[in-house]
């Protein structure tokens, strides 16, 4: 029996501009650990990833649209990958922001990596928290009422955050730990 058998995880992203490893690695590794992972994007079809925000990466199949997700009730955790284009676009999507709020309010894990925490800023869920992110988000994080730290993974209540693709092993392990604790 795998550690995450029976756990349902939602991954939200735009259809273009997601940092490849920040969606592919968590999705694949969480599935390998037994989780049922649903990838939701703004439109059906596929997500065209990028490597380093510039080079074309792998395509990722979309399971549903963000607007079709009924809320946090059907899932155990939410993952928000980074990529500058993805994060800047997704934080302007009212349905995506509402999902982040719903998961946070339900006390369910919300995991965001790299620029993904911009969506946490937009959702207003950072007040009094300590998180990490890509370093350029420090001011935004502080202005949202959180403390920013520079470490590979930071867990504060239900928020799980990491800085960049190099932190993915610790990021995925922290998601698993949050769902099995």
MDTraj code that builds the backbone (N, CA, C; nanometers):
import mdtraj as md
import numpy as np

residues = "UNK UNK UNK UNK UNK UNK UNK UNK UNK UNK UNK UNK UNK UNK UNK UNK UNK UNK UNK UNK UNK UNK UNK UNK UNK UNK UNK UNK UNK UNK UNK UNK UNK UNK UNK UNK UNK UNK UNK UNK UNK UNK UNK UNK UNK UNK UNK UNK UNK UNK UNK UNK UNK UNK UNK UNK UNK UNK UNK UNK UNK UNK UNK UNK UNK UNK UNK UNK UNK UNK UNK UNK UNK UNK UNK UNK UNK UNK UNK UNK UNK UNK UNK UNK UNK UNK UNK UNK UNK UNK UNK UNK UNK UNK UNK UNK UNK UNK UNK UNK UNK UNK UNK UNK UNK UNK UNK UNK UNK UNK UNK UNK UNK UNK UNK UNK UNK UNK UNK UNK UNK UNK UNK UNK UNK UNK UNK UNK UNK UNK UNK UNK UNK UNK UNK UNK UNK UNK UNK UNK UNK UNK UNK UNK UNK UNK UNK UNK UNK UNK UNK UNK UNK UNK UNK UNK UNK UNK UNK UNK UNK UNK UNK UNK UNK UNK UNK UNK UNK UNK UNK UNK UNK UNK UNK UNK UNK UNK UNK UNK UNK".split()
xyz = np.array([
    [0.0837, -0.1184, 0.0000],
    [0.0000, 0.0000, 0.0000],
    [0.0887, 0.1255, 0.0000],
    [0.0582, 0.2177, -0.0900],
    [0.1359, 0.3414, -0.1001],
    [0.0911, 0.4422, 0.0053],
    [0.1816, 0.5315, 0.0417],
    [0.1565, 0.6274, 0.1491],
    [0.0345, 0.7157, 0.1256],
    [0.0077, 0.7497, 0.0001],
    [-0.1000, 0.8442, -0.0283],
    [-0.2227, 0.7785, -0.0914],
    [-0.2357, 0.6477, -0.0776],
    [-0.3549, 0.5799, -0.1296],
    [-0.4808, 0.6450, -0.0735],
    [-0.5752, 0.6731, -0.1626],
    [-0.7013, 0.7310, -0.1203],
    [-0.7003, 0.8822, -0.1085],
    [-0.5851, 0.9466, -0.1219],
    [-0.5765, 1.0928, -0.1131],
    [-0.5989, 1.1537, -0.2512],
    [-0.6763, 1.2612, -0.2535],
    [-0.7056, 1.3310, -0.3787],
    [-0.6413, 1.4692, -0.3746],
    [-0.5622, 1.4975, -0.4775],
    [-0.4886, 1.6232, -0.4828],
    [-0.5248, 1.6968, -0.6115],
    [-0.5516, 1.8256, -0.5982],
    [-0.5825, 1.9109, -0.7122],
    [-0.4607, 1.9984, -0.7420],
    [-0.4217, 2.0027, -0.8705],
    [-0.3143, 2.0896, -0.9174],
    [-0.3794, 2.1915, -1.0102],
    [-0.3566, 2.3218, -0.9847],
    [-0.4159, 2.4248, -1.0710],
    [-0.3063, 2.5023, -1.1435],
    [-0.3318, 2.5320, -1.2716],
    [-0.2332, 2.6035, -1.3524],
    [-0.3009, 2.6660, -1.4736],
    [-0.2284, 2.7520, -1.5398],
    [-0.2744, 2.8065, -1.6671],
    [-0.2364, 2.7078, -1.7766],
    [-0.2812, 2.7337, -1.8963],
    [-0.2497, 2.6432, -2.0074],
    [-0.1151, 2.6734, -2.0712],
    [-0.0513, 2.7824, -2.0319],
    [0.0787, 2.8168, -2.0895],
    [0.1633, 2.8882, -1.9850],
    [0.2903, 2.8487, -1.9777],
    [0.3837, 2.9233, -1.8954],
    [0.4161, 2.8641, -1.7605],
    [0.3713, 2.7413, -1.7353],
    [0.4042, 2.6737, -1.6093],
    [0.5479, 2.6230, -1.6187],
    [0.6242, 2.6388, -1.5125],
    [0.7592, 2.5826, -1.5089],
    [0.7471, 2.4299, -1.5107],
    [0.8050, 2.3673, -1.6132],
    [0.7863, 2.2240, -1.6381],
    [0.8014, 2.1370, -1.5131],
    [0.9164, 2.1431, -1.4485],
    [0.9408, 2.0530, -1.3359],
    [0.8494, 2.0795, -1.2177],
    [0.7998, 2.2017, -1.2045],
    [0.7157, 2.2360, -1.0902],
    [0.5735, 2.1824, -1.1027],
    [0.5357, 2.1358, -1.2218],
    [0.4074, 2.0664, -1.2358],
    [0.4296, 1.9174, -1.2599],
    [0.5282, 1.8827, -1.3424],
    [0.5507, 1.7424, -1.3778],
    [0.6008, 1.6611, -1.2581],
    [0.7001, 1.7121, -1.1873],
    [0.7594, 1.6357, -1.0765],
    [0.6584, 1.6115, -0.9634],
    [0.5905, 1.7138, -0.9110],
    [0.4942, 1.6851, -0.8039],
    [0.3796, 1.5942, -0.8509],
    [0.3284, 1.6192, -0.9703],
    [0.2182, 1.5373, -1.0211],
    [0.2609, 1.3916, -1.0321],
    [0.3738, 1.3664, -1.0963],
    [0.4216, 1.2290, -1.1134],
    [0.4565, 1.1636, -0.9797],
    [0.5299, 1.2351, -0.8948],
    [0.5730, 1.1744, -0.7684],
    [0.4566, 1.1506, -0.6727],
    [0.3600, 1.2410, -0.6696],
    [0.2444, 1.2195, -0.5822],
    [0.1614, 1.1020, -0.6332],
    [0.1500, 1.0866, -0.7645],
    [0.0810, 0.9691, -0.8207],
    [0.1563, 0.8411, -0.7871],
    [0.2896, 0.8448, -0.7977],
    [0.3710, 0.7273, -0.7633],
    [0.3531, 0.6881, -0.6169],
    [0.3224, 0.7841, -0.5324],
    [0.3028, 0.7584, -0.3900],
    [0.1575, 0.7215, -0.3583],
    [0.0755, 0.7059, -0.4618],
    [-0.0599, 0.6557, -0.4441],
    [-0.1714, 0.7573, -0.4547],
    [-0.1401, 0.8851, -0.4674],
    [-0.2441, 0.9878, -0.4722],
    [-0.3163, 0.9883, -0.6067],
    [-0.4418, 1.0269, -0.6010],
    [-0.5210, 1.0524, -0.7206],
    [-0.5067, 1.2020, -0.7481],
    [-0.4289, 1.2379, -0.8514],
    [-0.3980, 1.3778, -0.8803],
    [-0.4805, 1.4235, -1.0005],
    [-0.5528, 1.5336, -0.9825],
    [-0.6317, 1.5950, -1.0887],
    [-0.5643, 1.7254, -1.1286],
    [-0.5351, 1.7389, -1.2585],
    [-0.4754, 1.8618, -1.3099],
    [-0.5864, 1.9462, -1.3707],
    [-0.6030, 2.0673, -1.3171],
    [-0.7051, 2.1604, -1.3661],
    [-0.6356, 2.2833, -1.4240],
    [-0.6804, 2.3239, -1.5422],
    [-0.6266, 2.4438, -1.6065],
    [-0.7417, 2.5357, -1.6444],
    [-0.7090, 2.6503, -1.6957],
    [-0.8127, 2.7455, -1.7323],
    [-0.8973, 2.6959, -1.8488],
    [-0.8363, 2.6179, -1.9374],
    [-0.9078, 2.5621, -2.0515],
    [-0.8763, 2.4143, -2.0611],
    [-0.9653, 2.3367, -2.1225],
    [-0.9398, 2.1944, -2.1422],
    [-0.8291, 2.1758, -2.2458],
    [-0.7810, 2.0546, -2.2587],
    [-0.6755, 2.0251, -2.3557],
    [-0.5457, 1.9912, -2.2866],
    [-0.4461, 2.0783, -2.3034],
    [-0.3161, 2.0516, -2.2426],
    [-0.2532, 2.1811, -2.1916],
    [-0.1526, 2.1612, -2.1082],
    [-0.0727, 2.2710, -2.0548],
    [0.0615, 2.2652, -2.1255],
    [0.1013, 2.3771, -2.1830],
    [0.2328, 2.3865, -2.2473],
    [0.3288, 2.4466, -2.1450],
    [0.4224, 2.3634, -2.0991],
    [0.5155, 2.4076, -1.9962],
    [0.6360, 2.4772, -2.0584],
    [0.7089, 2.5442, -1.9738],
    [0.8335, 2.6094, -2.0134],
    [0.9440, 2.5652, -1.9181],
    [1.0661, 2.5729, -1.9660],
    [1.1832, 2.5469, -1.8834],
    [1.2545, 2.6807, -1.8687],
    [1.2643, 2.7285, -1.7457],
    [1.3275, 2.8576, -1.7209],
    [1.2503, 2.9739, -1.7803],
    [1.1197, 2.9615, -1.7879],
    [1.0312, 3.0663, -1.8408],
    [1.0572, 3.1020, -1.9867],
    [1.1369, 3.0196, -2.0590],
    [1.1635, 3.0581, -2.1974],
    [1.1656, 2.9421, -2.2953],
    [1.2229, 2.8293, -2.2589],
    [1.2336, 2.7174, -2.3523],
    [1.1123, 2.6264, -2.3421],
    [1.0580, 2.5816, -2.4559],
    [0.9417, 2.4911, -2.4526],
    [0.9729, 2.3633, -2.3751],
    [0.8749, 2.3191, -2.2966],
    [0.8888, 2.1959, -2.2192],
    [0.7847, 2.0952, -2.2626],
    [0.7571, 2.0012, -2.1761],
    [0.6592, 1.8955, -2.2023],
    [0.5175, 1.9503, -2.1986],
    [0.4285, 1.8813, -2.2682],
    [0.2849, 1.9089, -2.2563],
    [0.2295, 1.8219, -2.1442],
    [0.1380, 1.8776, -2.0682],
    [0.0740, 1.8060, -1.9585],
    [-0.0757, 1.8018, -1.9880],
    [-0.1343, 1.6839, -1.9807],
    [-0.2775, 1.6697, -2.0067],
    [-0.3591, 1.7331, -1.8950],
    [-0.4679, 1.7981, -1.9345],
    [-0.5599, 1.8621, -1.8405],
    [-0.6756, 1.7665, -1.8145],
    [-0.7079, 1.7456, -1.6873],
    [-0.8185, 1.6572, -1.6497],
    [-0.9517, 1.7309, -1.6424],
    [-0.9473, 1.8585, -1.6050],
    [-1.0684, 1.9388, -1.5903],
    [-1.0298, 2.0857, -1.5969],
    [-1.1279, 2.1728, -1.5964],
    [-1.0983, 2.3153, -1.5931],
    [-1.1133, 2.3675, -1.4504],
    [-1.0412, 2.4739, -1.4217],
    [-1.0478, 2.5342, -1.2887],
    [-1.1912, 2.5754, -1.2568],
    [-1.2598, 2.6321, -1.3541],
    [-1.3970, 2.6760, -1.3338],
    [-1.4949, 2.5639, -1.3075],
    [-1.4581, 2.4405, -1.3441],
    [-1.5456, 2.3248, -1.3226],
    [-1.5285, 2.2611, -1.1854],
    [-1.4226, 2.2976, -1.1139],
    [-1.3979, 2.2394, -0.9818],
    [-1.4969, 2.3015, -0.8840],
    [-1.5692, 2.2162, -0.8130],
    [-1.6756, 2.2648, -0.7248],
    [-1.6257, 2.3266, -0.5951],
    [-1.5012, 2.3046, -0.5618],
    [-1.4462, 2.3610, -0.4388],
    [-1.3487, 2.2651, -0.3748],
    [-1.3178, 2.2895, -0.2493],
    [-1.2181, 2.2093, -0.1781],
    [-1.2737, 2.0761, -0.1292],
    [-1.4050, 2.0612, -0.1253],
    [-1.4663, 1.9439, -0.0647],
    [-1.4285, 1.8105, -0.1251],
    [-1.3972, 1.8079, -0.2534],
    [-1.3652, 1.6816, -0.3202],
    [-1.2182, 1.6443, -0.3141],
    [-1.1361, 1.7277, -0.2516],
    [-0.9916, 1.7059, -0.2529],
    [-0.9328, 1.7180, -0.1123],
    [-0.8140, 1.6581, -0.0968],
    [-0.7432, 1.6633, 0.0302],
    [-0.6355, 1.7707, 0.0350],
    [-0.5877, 1.8155, -0.0830],
    [-0.4812, 1.9158, -0.0882],
    [-0.4834, 1.9856, -0.2238],
    [-0.4195, 2.1021, -0.2280],
    [-0.4085, 2.1825, -0.3490],
    [-0.2613, 2.2114, -0.3744],
    [-0.2193, 2.2003, -0.5021],
    [-0.0820, 2.2330, -0.5409],
    [-0.0869, 2.3435, -0.6463],
    [-0.0058, 2.4476, -0.6238],
    [0.0042, 2.5596, -0.7176],
    [0.1494, 2.5673, -0.7657],
    [0.1761, 2.5214, -0.8883],
    [0.3120, 2.5290, -0.9414],
    [0.3486, 2.6720, -0.9799],
    [0.4763, 2.6931, -1.0053],
    [0.5238, 2.8253, -1.0412],
    [0.5437, 2.8446, -1.1900],
    [0.6420, 2.9249, -1.2198],
    [0.6612, 2.9772, -1.3538],
    [0.6053, 3.1184, -1.3507],
    [0.6846, 3.2151, -1.3878],
    [0.6427, 3.3546, -1.3772],
    [0.5138, 3.3814, -1.4534],
    [0.5061, 3.3329, -1.5769],
    [0.3867, 3.3566, -1.6593],
    [0.2654, 3.2901, -1.5953],
    [0.2807, 3.1640, -1.5559],
    [0.1711, 3.0912, -1.4922],
    [0.1226, 3.1642, -1.3674],
    [0.2147, 3.1953, -1.2787],
    [0.1765, 3.2543, -1.1499],
    [0.1115, 3.3911, -1.1658],
    [0.1635, 3.4716, -1.2575],
    [0.1063, 3.6039, -1.2767],
    [-0.0326, 3.5952, -1.3399],
    [-0.0541, 3.4947, -1.4230],
    [-0.1852, 3.4759, -1.4865],
    [-0.2856, 3.4142, -1.3902],
    [-0.2443, 3.3108, -1.3188],
    [-0.3372, 3.2368, -1.2320],
    [-0.3854, 3.3234, -1.1156],
    [-0.3031, 3.4156, -1.0691],
    [-0.3457, 3.5009, -0.9576],
    [-0.4517, 3.6023, -0.9999],
    [-0.4716, 3.6163, -1.1304],
    [-0.5756, 3.7043, -1.1827],
    [-0.7033, 3.6282, -1.2177],
    [-0.7025, 3.4972, -1.1948],
    [-0.8176, 3.4115, -1.2242],
    [-0.9025, 3.3997, -1.0970],
    [-1.0213, 3.4571, -1.0989],
    [-1.1065, 3.4595, -0.9790],
    [-1.1394, 3.3196, -0.9290],
    [-1.1596, 3.2240, -1.0193],
    [-1.1900, 3.0868, -0.9773],
    [-1.0700, 3.0234, -0.9063],
    [-0.9493, 3.0467, -0.9585],
    [-0.8288, 2.9918, -0.8957],
    [-0.8082, 3.0524, -0.7578],
    [-0.8250, 3.1828, -0.7463],
    [-0.8087, 3.2508, -0.6172],
    [-0.9131, 3.1998, -0.5177],
    [-1.0362, 3.1797, -0.5644],
    [-1.1423, 3.1267, -0.4769],
    [-1.1077, 2.9866, -0.4282],
    [-1.0465, 2.9054, -0.5138],
    [-1.0062, 2.7702, -0.4715],
    [-0.8991, 2.7771, -0.3621],
    [-0.8007, 2.8637, -0.3787],
    [-0.6968, 2.8784, -0.2762],
    [-0.7611, 2.9175, -0.1441],
    [-0.8515, 3.0149, -0.1468],
    [-0.9211, 3.0567, -0.0243],
    [-0.9992, 2.9412, 0.0365],
    [-1.0712, 2.8657, -0.0478],
    [-1.1544, 2.7560, 0.0018],
    [-1.0700, 2.6480, 0.0691],
    [-0.9573, 2.6118, 0.0088],
    [-0.8702, 2.5109, 0.0695],
    [-0.8132, 2.5629, 0.2010],
    [-0.7668, 2.6871, 0.2026],
    [-0.7095, 2.7443, 0.3246],
    [-0.8142, 2.7520, 0.4354],
    [-0.9331, 2.7977, 0.4015],
    [-1.0397, 2.8092, 0.5016],
    [-1.0834, 2.6735, 0.5543],
    [-1.0728, 2.5691, 0.4701],
    [-1.1090, 2.4337, 0.5121],
    [-0.9962, 2.3670, 0.5910],
    [-0.8822, 2.4353, 0.6040],
    [-0.7689, 2.3790, 0.6763],
    [-0.6984, 2.2679, 0.6012],
    [-0.7152, 2.2652, 0.4699],
    [-0.6504, 2.1631, 0.3874],
    [-0.5177, 2.2162, 0.3349],
    [-0.4190, 2.1286, 0.3170],
    [-0.2889, 2.1748, 0.2702],
    [-0.2966, 2.2469, 0.1358],
    [-0.2267, 2.3599, 0.1292],
    [-0.2091, 2.4368, 0.0058],
    [-0.0582, 2.4465, -0.0146],
    [-0.0096, 2.3854, -0.1221],
    [0.1333, 2.3817, -0.1508],
    [0.1625, 2.4670, -0.2737],
    [0.2529, 2.5641, -0.2598],
    [0.2872, 2.6537, -0.3703],
    [0.4387, 2.6663, -0.3788],
    [0.4891, 2.6613, -0.5013],
    [0.6340, 2.6662, -0.5212],
    [0.6731, 2.7800, -0.6151],
    [0.7900, 2.8364, -0.5905],
    [0.8526, 2.9369, -0.6748],
    [0.7684, 3.0646, -0.6796],
    [0.7079, 3.0973, -0.7936],
    [0.6210, 3.2139, -0.8051],
    [0.4762, 3.1814, -0.7689],
    [0.4450, 3.0534, -0.7460],
    [0.3095, 3.0109, -0.7091],
    [0.2512, 3.0854, -0.5900],
    [0.3326, 3.1234, -0.4892],
    [0.2773, 3.1972, -0.3761],
    [0.2127, 3.3314, -0.4113],
    [0.2338, 3.3825, -0.5328],
    [0.1602, 3.5028, -0.5730],
    [0.0097, 3.4790, -0.5610],
    [-0.0332, 3.3563, -0.5880],
    [-0.1758, 3.3249, -0.5765],
    [-0.2190, 3.3270, -0.4300],
    [-0.1307, 3.2887, -0.3394],
    [-0.1608, 3.2955, -0.1964],
    [-0.1725, 3.4409, -0.1516],
    [-0.0861, 3.5257, -0.2058],
    [-0.0946, 3.6694, -0.1779],
    [-0.2309, 3.7208, -0.2213],
    [-0.2679, 3.6893, -0.3450],
    [-0.3939, 3.7382, -0.4016],
    [-0.5147, 3.6869, -0.3235],
    [-0.5052, 3.5642, -0.2719],
    [-0.6157, 3.5037, -0.1979],
    [-0.6278, 3.5572, -0.0560],
    [-0.5284, 3.6316, -0.0102],
    [-0.5349, 3.6897, 0.1237],
    [-0.5209, 3.5888, 0.2361],
    [-0.4412, 3.4844, 0.2142],
    [-0.4292, 3.3783, 0.3150],
    [-0.2946, 3.3789, 0.3885],
    [-0.2160, 3.4858, 0.3720],
    [-0.0814, 3.4860, 0.4286],
    [-0.0650, 3.5615, 0.5599],
    [-0.1639, 3.6361, 0.6022],
    [-0.1512, 3.7169, 0.7236],
    [-0.1033, 3.6320, 0.8416],
    [0.0099, 3.6722, 0.9013],
    [0.0623, 3.6039, 1.0187],
    [0.1349, 3.4734, 0.9907],
    [0.1526, 3.4378, 0.8651],
    [0.2195, 3.3122, 0.8283],
    [0.3668, 3.3364, 0.7983],
    [0.4427, 3.2291, 0.7932],
    [0.5819, 3.2319, 0.7492],
    [0.5913, 3.1407, 0.6283],
    [0.6381, 3.1963, 0.5159],
    [0.6491, 3.1165, 0.3940],
    [0.7817, 3.1445, 0.3242],
    [0.8084, 3.0663, 0.2208],
    [0.9195, 3.0925, 0.1311],
    [0.8641, 3.0972, -0.0104],
    [0.9473, 3.1401, -0.1032],
    [0.9069, 3.1535, -0.2429],
    [1.0318, 3.1858, -0.3236],
    [1.0135, 3.2094, -0.4525],
    [1.1226, 3.2647, -0.5314],
    [1.1580, 3.3992, -0.4672],
    [1.2861, 3.4314, -0.4530],
    [1.3258, 3.5505, -0.3787],
    [1.2599, 3.6811, -0.4240],
    [1.2266, 3.6945, -0.5511],
    [1.1697, 3.8212, -0.5986],
    [1.0309, 3.8495, -0.5423],
    [0.9677, 3.7514, -0.4764],
    [0.8349, 3.7710, -0.4181],
    [0.8392, 3.8215, -0.2742],
    [0.9587, 3.8384, -0.2180],
    [0.9723, 3.8762, -0.0770],
    [0.8869, 3.9963, -0.0374],
    [0.8932, 4.1021, -0.1153],
    [0.8196, 4.2243, -0.0819],
    [0.6699, 4.1989, -0.0867],
    [0.6229, 4.1269, -0.1899],
    [0.4803, 4.0950, -0.2004],
    [0.4345, 4.0132, -0.0800],
    [0.5153, 3.9159, -0.0407],
    [0.4822, 3.8298, 0.0731],
    [0.4746, 3.9122, 0.2014],
    [0.5721, 3.9979, 0.2224],
    [0.5727, 4.0824, 0.3433],
    [0.4551, 4.1797, 0.3427],
    [0.4250, 4.2370, 0.2261],
    [0.3115, 4.3288, 0.2164],
    [0.1789, 4.2584, 0.2409],
    [0.1757, 4.1273, 0.2208],
    [0.0549, 4.0479, 0.2468],
    [0.0452, 4.0051, 0.3933],
    [0.1425, 4.0473, 0.4753],
    [0.1363, 4.0205, 0.6187],
    [0.2087, 3.8958, 0.6644],
    [0.2939, 3.8399, 0.5778],
    [0.3674, 3.7188, 0.6140],
    [0.5153, 3.7491, 0.6324],
    [0.5825, 3.6580, 0.6996],
    [0.7283, 3.6635, 0.7100],
    [0.7845, 3.5770, 0.5986],
    [0.8889, 3.6231, 0.5318],
    [0.9521, 3.5461, 0.4241],
    [1.0825, 3.4894, 0.4756],
    [1.1066, 3.3602, 0.4486],
    [1.2322, 3.2949, 0.4859],
    [1.2943, 3.2307, 0.3627],
    [1.4250, 3.2162, 0.3641],
    [1.4985, 3.1570, 0.2523],
    [1.5409, 3.0157, 0.2911],
    [1.4527, 2.9188, 0.2619],
    [1.4847, 2.7790, 0.2875],
    [1.4088, 2.6917, 0.1890],
    [1.4533, 2.5656, 0.1722],
    [1.3989, 2.4820, 0.0654],
    [1.2514, 2.4505, 0.0808],
    [1.2042, 2.4373, 0.2013],
    [1.0606, 2.4177, 0.2228],
    [1.0234, 2.4829, 0.3550],
    [0.9073, 2.5434, 0.3567],
    [0.8555, 2.6050, 0.4788],
    [0.7110, 2.5595, 0.4952],
    [0.6804, 2.5040, 0.6109],
    [0.5442, 2.4612, 0.6409],
    [0.4936, 2.5465, 0.7559],
    [0.3793, 2.6103, 0.7358],
    [0.3169, 2.6903, 0.8411],
    [0.1681, 2.6594, 0.8374],
    [0.1250, 2.5814, 0.9347],
    [-0.0136, 2.5354, 0.9324],
    [-0.0343, 2.4538, 0.8057],
    [-0.1332, 2.4908, 0.7283],
    [-0.1608, 2.4179, 0.6057],
    [-0.0859, 2.4674, 0.4848],
    [-0.0035, 2.5714, 0.4992],
    [0.0704, 2.6247, 0.3845],
    [0.2070, 2.5584, 0.3728],
    [0.2346, 2.5064, 0.2533],
    [0.3618, 2.4420, 0.2226],
    [0.4217, 2.5191, 0.1064],
    [0.5394, 2.5764, 0.1255],
    [0.5990, 2.6571, 0.0193],
    [0.7454, 2.6210, -0.0019],
    [0.7902, 2.6392, -0.1269],
    [0.9301, 2.6174, -0.1634],
    [0.9732, 2.7238, -0.2630],
    [1.1055, 2.7344, -0.2848],
    [1.1623, 2.8450, -0.3619],
    [1.1737, 2.8212, -0.5119],
    [1.2112, 2.6988, -0.5531],
    [1.2459, 2.6762, -0.6933],
    [1.2499, 2.5264, -0.7237],
    [1.2721, 2.4871, -0.8501],
    [1.2737, 2.3444, -0.8832],
    [1.3756, 2.2617, -0.8049],
    [1.4838, 2.3228, -0.7614],
    [1.5827, 2.2502, -0.6824],
    [1.5295, 2.2032, -0.5481],
    [1.4191, 2.2621, -0.5039],
    [1.3591, 2.2274, -0.3752],
    [1.2507, 2.1202, -0.3874],
    [1.2271, 2.0694, -0.5082],
    [1.1150, 1.9768, -0.5291],
    [1.1173, 1.8521, -0.4408],
    [1.2317, 1.7880, -0.4155],
    [1.2271, 1.6705, -0.3266],
    [1.1673, 1.7030, -0.1890],
    [1.2132, 1.8113, -0.1284],
    [1.1611, 1.8504, 0.0034],
    [1.0152, 1.8939, -0.0065],
    [0.9786, 1.9613, -0.1147],
    [0.8417, 2.0089, -0.1373],
    [0.7448, 1.8912, -0.1440],
    [0.7766, 1.7918, -0.2263],
    [0.6883, 1.6759, -0.2411],
    [0.6820, 1.5967, -0.1107],
    [0.7955, 1.5810, -0.0427],
    [0.7951, 1.5111, 0.0861],
    [0.7059, 1.5833, 0.1879],
    [0.7086, 1.7174, 0.1879],
    [0.6279, 1.7941, 0.2827],
    [0.4784, 1.7787, 0.2522],
    [0.4427, 1.7695, 0.1247],
    [0.3032, 1.7452, 0.0884],
    [0.2594, 1.6096, 0.1408],
    [0.3425, 1.5084, 0.1174],
    [0.3101, 1.3740, 0.1683],
    [0.2941, 1.3754, 0.3197],
    [0.3889, 1.4383, 0.3867],
    [0.3841, 1.4422, 0.5345],
    [0.2560, 1.5100, 0.5830],
    [0.2162, 1.6181, 0.5173],
    [0.0940, 1.6893, 0.5579],
    [-0.0295, 1.6019, 0.5409],
    [-0.0273, 1.5140, 0.4426],
    [-0.1440, 1.4293, 0.4156],
    [-0.1441, 1.2981, 0.4933],
    [-0.0335, 1.2669, 0.5586],
    [-0.0264, 1.1406, 0.6334],
    [-0.0098, 1.1612, 0.7832],
    [0.0029, 1.2877, 0.8247],
    [0.0240, 1.3167, 0.9669],
    [-0.1026, 1.2891, 1.0479],
])
top = md.Topology()
chain = top.add_chain()
for i, resn in enumerate(residues, 1):
    res = top.add_residue(resn, chain, resSeq=i)
    for name in ("N", "CA", "C"):
        top.add_atom(name, md.element.get_by_symbol(name[0]), res)
traj = md.Trajectory(xyz[None], top)
